[in-house]
């Protein structure tokens, strides 16, 4: 049966979700989104499955998550029906309708939907994923309104030491020391960007970008920088721990609440199919499972 692939851009507050992946008996982002799709298309009997760019872990937020869903003619016909005073219909209306099912105050919003370009795959076409981590140390205000999205740290941190540590970790390496091991999964990643800055309120914000992330990698990277900011680890020591290739007790994996997936990068439309082919071929050799 012919289908039409629709790209969806998502934002969610991960506080009340048990991660992205559908799990029986637990509320997850995938489970919530697919439930809304099933409700929207209940007249067709369809149970559309969603493919995501990166499966975020328990408590991780997103403002720039990307997913796709394949819809048949019957589902497209549902979207073509104009409801009320709506000015959009077809695949472009999917975002509004799914968000509407969630109610006026929802922790999951589909911000945009559109027919995907030929060759698009939310997961395998992605070139990189970028996260941010918010950290309020002793010099920054501890705003209770942001407590679910910012880690509070009681002491002042040396941001210069944190920046030096982040810079020492860049490049193509085996990040096993920063990843929770998964059988059959590679921990080799290219860390393309890792910086720290203070925002206008004085909150430390890490920007972390890589081709993919393994489980808990960003939170472990942040934990190593906190140890450096406290003066417990030097930048060259953190890099040495990475090269040792084994989990270490020298730094902690920080909580998920400060972490947000903010952007997923894709190649130009004409290069999408080739990117998917290369990524799938690489996975046959070593599993690449973007997650944090």
N, C-alpha and C positions, 0 to 999 in steps of 0.2 A: 504494500500500500504506500503510495506517495505521501510524504510528509513535508511540512514546512518548518524549518528551524527558526526559533525565535530567541533572540538574546534578551536577557533580563539583567538589569543592574539593581543591586540590592543593598539595603542598609539594615542593620539590626543591632539591638542591645543584647549582648550575649549573657547578661546576668541570669536570666531565668531559663536559659537553654542549656541542655546537656550536650553542647557541641553541635556540629553541623550534621553528621551522619545519622540517618534514620536508625532508631533503636526501639525495640518493642518495650512498651511501658514507660518510655521516657519522652519528654518534650524536647525535640530537636528542631533546628532551623529547616533542614530538609523535610522532616516529617510535617511541620507546620505548613511549609510552602506547598508540598504535594497534596496535603489535605485541602488547601484552598483551591488548588487546581481541580481536584476531584469534585468539590462542591460546585465550582463554576461550570464544569462540563458534565454534571450528573445526568443531564438529559441524554447524553451520548453514551454513557456507561464507560467513558474513558478514565484511566488511572495514569495520567502522564507522569513520567519519571524525569527528574531534573539532574543535570550534570553541572558540577560547580568547578570554578577555577582553583579553589583551595579549600580543603576541608578544615575549617577552624575548630579549635579545641574547646572544651568546656569553659564558659565564661569569657571567651574572646569576642570582641565586638567587630563590626564592619561598617564602613561607610562607602566602600568601593568594591564590594564583592560582585562577581560576574557569574552568571549561570546561563544554561540554555535548556530549552525544552522543544521536543519535536511534536507538532500538532498535525492531525489529519484534517481532511476536508470538513468533517462534521464539527470539529472544534472550531475551525476557522469560521464556519457559518454562524456559530454562537457569537463570536467576536464581531461579526459583521452587523449584528442587530444593534441598532441605536437604542440606548436606554435613556429615558427621560430627556434632559437637556444636554446630554453629553455631546461634545463636538468632535470626539475622536471615535473611530471604530476600527475593526480589524486588529492585527497584532499590536498596533500602537496603543490600543485600549486595554491590553492585558494588564499593564502595570496598575492602572487606575482601578480595575475591577478586583484584582487580587488584594490590593491595599484596602479597598473598601470592605472586603469580606472580613478583614482583620479588625475593623471597627475604628472609631475616631482616635483612639489612644492605643496604638499598637507598637510592640517592640520589634516588628518586622515590617519593612516598607519596601515595595518594589517601586523604585524611583523612575525607571524607564524601561520600555520594551519596544523592540523593533525586529523586523525580519533580519536575520543574520546574513552577512555576506557569504557567498559561496566558499566552502571549505572551512568555515568557522567551527571551532570546537572550544568551548569555554576553558576546558582543562588543558588539552594537548596543544592548542595553538598559542598558549600564553608564553611570553618571553621572560617575564619576571613578575614577582609579587612584591609589593611594598607595604610595610607595617610601620606604625608609630607606637611608641610606648611613652606614657605620661608618668612622671615621677616627681612628686613634691617633697623636696628635702627640707631641712630645717630653715632654709632661707626663703622658702616659698609658702604662700598661704595654703592651709589645708581646708579647702572649700567643701563643706559637707554635701553640697549639691552635685559635686563631681566625684564623690567617694566610690562610686561603682565603676569609674573610668580612670582613676588615678591611684597609683600606689603612694601611700604616705610613708615617708622615711624620717625618723626623728632627728637625725644628725645632719649637719652641713656636709655636702659632698664637694670634692675637688673636681670641677667639671673639666679642667685641663687634663687631669690624669685619666678621666673617663674618655675624653676625646682621643688621647694618645692610644689608649687600649683599643678602642674601636678601630682606629686606623691600622693597628698592627694585625688585625684579624682579616683584612680584606683579601680577596683573591680566591682562586680555585684551591680548595683544601678538603681534606677529610675532616668533617666536623663531628665525628663520633663522640668527642668529649662534651659536646653541647646537645646531643640528641638522645632521646629515649630509644633504646634499640628496638627494632622490629625485624623479625625473621624475614630474610630475603630482600630487605630494603637497603639501598645504598645510603651512605651518609656523606657522600662527596657532593659538595655544593660550590657554586661560585657566589661569594658574598660581594656584591657589586657596590654597595653603599652602606655605610654605618657611621652616622654622625650624631652629635649631641648639641643642643642649643637650649637656651632658656627663652620661653615665650614672654609675652608682655607682662604676665603675672609672676614671672620668676620660676615657673614650673619647668623642670628639665624634660625635654622631649627628644627621644631617640627616633631617628629615621633609619630604617633597615630595609635594604632591598637585595633580593637574590633571585636566581633563576627558579629556585624552589626551596622550600624549607622542610626539614624533617621535624618530627614530633618534639615539642618543647624547645626548639632551637633558639627562637628569638628571646624567650624568657630566660634561657641560660646565658645567652650573650649579654643581656641586660644585667643579669646577676653578677657576671664577671666584671662588668664595668663598675657596678656598685662597690664591689670589693676593692677595686682600684681607687675609686673615689674616696673610700674610707682609709686608704693608705695601707691596706692589708696585702695587696698584690701589685707588683709593677707590671707595666705593659708587656715587657719582654717575657715575664713569667707566665702571663696569660697565653701568649702565643706559644710558649713551650708546652703548656698544658694541652693546647689544641693539637700540637704535633705529636704528643704522646699517644693520642688516640683512644684514651680511656676516660670514663666519667671520673670526676674529681670532687672531693669534699671541700676544696679550697674556695668555692663560691656556691651560692644557692640559685636554684631556679625560682624566679620571682612569681608572684601570683598572676593570674591571667587578667585580672580586672583592668590593668593599665594598658592592655594591648588592643590595637585596632588595625584591621586590614583596611588600608585606605585606597589602594589602587592596584590594578592588574594591567600589565602592558602587553600589547599584541602587535604583530608586524602589520605592514600595509595589507590591504585586502588581497592583492594579487599574490602575496607570499604566504597566505594562511594555510593552504593545502600542503605546501612543501614543508612548512613548520610542523604541522600535525604528523606528516609522514616521518620526519626525522625524530620527533619525540616518541612516537610509537615504536620505532625501530630501536631507539636507545633503551626503552623500557623492557624490550625483550631480553636485553643483556643484564640490566640492573634496574629494579623498580624505582621510579621517581614518584614519590607521593607527597605533593605539596600539602603541608599541614602544620599547624602550630596551635 
